[in-house]
Amino acid sequence: MYLIGVKFKIDGKTYNFSSDKLYNKNTKVIVETEKGIQLGIVDKTECDKDCNNLKAIVREASPEDYDKYLKNIKDANKALKETKELIKKLNLNMKLIDANFSLDKKMLLFNFISDERVDFRELVKELAAKYHTRIELHQIGVRDKAKEIGGIGLCGRILCCNNCLKTVNSININMVKNQNISLNPTKINGACGRLLCCFTYENELYEENRKALPKIGEKVKYKGSIAEVKEIDVLNKKYTVKTSENAFEEVSLD
């Protein structure tokens, strides 16, 4: 049995499926998902894996499937524009991000963002009558929006969420404090307005190094007398103390 990783977007997440047939990378395949029948592209293949809990790939996509897929993209873009106008008409506080048809067009899915809960029942009713298919509206967060749209980060590189990150783990202010970074919103927040994803990259190392370091303000023994810790350098495992003679000395744990 083969484990087949499938992507639905070039920079999107890889989803795992099972298959008794080996598919080469970049092969177009048809799979069944929670969002209906979809066309995806093989991203990876692993042999002899436990795939009991995975859905099986339906089949390899045909040229006709791919033509239908391309037409669905055009139709979804048209539906996106028309639905934006309908949202204005209904005066709903929501911003559409994208629209996608399932391959068989039995579902039309919209992703949107909003600062509040939205009563979109009337919108769904009008959309169902217009497109004669199942309508789903999925409210996503600002991080998801940044991932979809992309952009350039404070570092001058393409946003990690849009480029290399497959999943975004939980990020909290303690990670910023661990790394001794000033709590300046313009420095610690990304394009989405939330804490930078890159704070997670080295957080484990900072947490491990901190365990061996004293806290700022703590009294420690230094050269036979008591000194006060004034600064810590977590990454380099060093700290600076103020001695009883008011001298500043650096202490290294390595």
N, C-alpha and C positions, 0 to 999 in steps of 0.2 A: 504494500500500500504506500502511496506517495502523498506527502503533505505539499500542497500547492499554494503558494502565496500569490494573491491576486490584488491588483490595484485598480481603482476606478477613476483615479485622477493621477496625473503625472507626479505631483508632489504630495499625493495623498497617503493615507495609512495603508499598510498591507494587511489584508484579511486572509485567514487560512481556511482552505477547503481540502477535502480528501479526493483522491482519484486512484483508480486501479490502472490508469494509463499515465505514462510520463509525457509531460508537456514541456517544450523548450521555452526558455525565457522570451518574453515579448509576444508569445502566442496569444491570440484573442480567443477568449472562452466565454461561454454562457453559464451564469450561475444564478441560483435562487437566493435572495436575501430578504431581510425584513422590509426592504423597500421595493420588493417585487423582483421580477426577472431583470437582470442587468448584464451588460457586456463589460467585461474587464480584461486586463492584460496581465499575463503571468509575470511575476516579479522574481520568484524564487521557487526551487524545487528541492525537497528533502526526501530521502529514501528511508524505508523501514521505520516509519513513525506511527505512533498510536493516534489514529484519526477517528476513533469510535464516536467522539462527540462532535465531529465536524460534518457540515453538509457537504455532499458530493458535488463536484463539477458536473453540470448537466451534459455539456458537449463542447466541442470546439466550434467557434463562431464561423459562420459561412460569410461569403461576400455580401449576400443579401442582408444578413444580420447587421453587418457593418454599415451598409447603406442606410438601413433603418435607423441605426444609432446616430449617424450624422444628421439625418432628417429630424430626429427627435431633439437634437441640440438646437437646431434652428427654430423648431416649434416652441421649445422651452424658453428660448430667448424672447420670442414674440409674446409668449404668455407672461413673461416677467414684466415687459413693458406695459402690457394691457392691464395687468393686475396692479401695478403701481398707480395707474390712473384711477382704477376702481377704489383703491385705498384712499386716495385723495377725495374722491367723491363721497365715501362713507365716513370721512374725517377720523380715520383710525390712527392712533399713535404707534406706528410700527414702520420699520424700514426693512424692505426686502433685500436679501443678500444674493440669492440665486434661486433658480427653478430647475427641476429635473424631472423628466418623464422616465418611467420604467420602460424597458425595451418593448414590452407588449402594450404600452400606453394605458395600462389599467390603473396607474397611479401617477399623480402629478404632485411632487413634493416641493414646498417652498421653505427656505430657511430665512428667518427674520430676526432682528434684534429690537428690543423695546425696553424702556426703563420701568415698565409696569406690566401687569397682566392685561391682556387684550381680549375683549369679547369679539371674536371674529366669526361668530356663527352666521351672520348675514353675509359676510364675505364668502365663506365656504359654500353657502347656499347658491349664491350667484355664480361662483366659479364652477360648481358641479353642473349647473344648468348650461353653462357656456361650453365647457369642455367635455361633458358627458363621461367623466371618469372619477375615480376616487381622489379626493383632495386631502392632502395633509399639510399642515403648517407647523413647523418646528421652530420654537424660540431658542436661539443660541446665545452664547455670551460674547463679550467683546474680544476675548482671546480667540474664539472660533472665527470671528469676523476678520481679525488680523491674519489668521492662518489662510483664510480664503482669498483675501485681497492682496496680501503681501505688502512689501515696502522696504525701506532702509532704516536700520536701527541706529542707536546712538554711536555705535562702534564703526559705522560706515559700511557695514555689510548687510546682505539680505537678511530679513527677519528669520531667526532660527525656526520659529513655528511654521514658516512658509517654505523653509529650505531643508533643514536636516532633522528636525524633531518629528517623530512619529506620534508621540503622545506627550502631553504637558502635565507634569506632576504638580502636586500641591506646592505652592510657594508662599512663604510667610515672612513677616518682618524680622523674625529671629535669625533668619538666614543672612539678612543684611547686617544685623548687629554682630553676628558671628565673624563677619569679614571686615569689621571695623570701618564700614563705609558710612559716610555722612548721610543722615536721613533727609536728604534734599530731594523732593519729588521729581525735579527736573533731571536728576542723576540716576534715580533708582527705578523710575517707571518707564515702561516701553511705549511703543506707538499706540498700544491698546489702552493705555492709561493704568495698567496694572503693573505689579512688580515684574522686573525683568526675569525672563526664563533662565538666563545664564547664572542666576544666583544658586541654582541647584547643582551646577556642574562640579564645583569644588567644595560644596557644603560639607560633605562627609569628611573630607580631609581637615577642614577647619574645626569641625566638632571633635575629631580625634585629637588634634593638636591642643585644643583648649583644655582637655582633661588634665594635661600635665602642667598647665600654666596657672599661676596665681591670678586672682582678680585684681583689677585696678583698685587701689586704696587698701589692699590687704597688707598686713605687717608680716615680713619674712625675715629669717635670719640671713645676714650677709656679712661675711668676714668677722664673725664673732660678735656682731652687734645686730640691733633691730633696724631694718630699713623698710620704707614704704614703697609699694609698687605704684609707679606713675604711668607707665605705658606698657602695652604688650604688643608684640609682633607675632601674631598667631601663625602665619604661614612659615616664617623662619624659626619658630619656636624659641623666641627671645623675649626678654622683658627688661624694662628699665626701672631701677630703684633710686630713691633719694635717701642717702645715708644720713646718719646723725650729724655729720659735718656739712650737711646741705650740698653734698656733691652728688652728681648723677652718674650712675654706673650701669653698663649694659651686662645682662646675664644671659648666657646661652645654655640651653639644655642639651645641645649636641656636643 
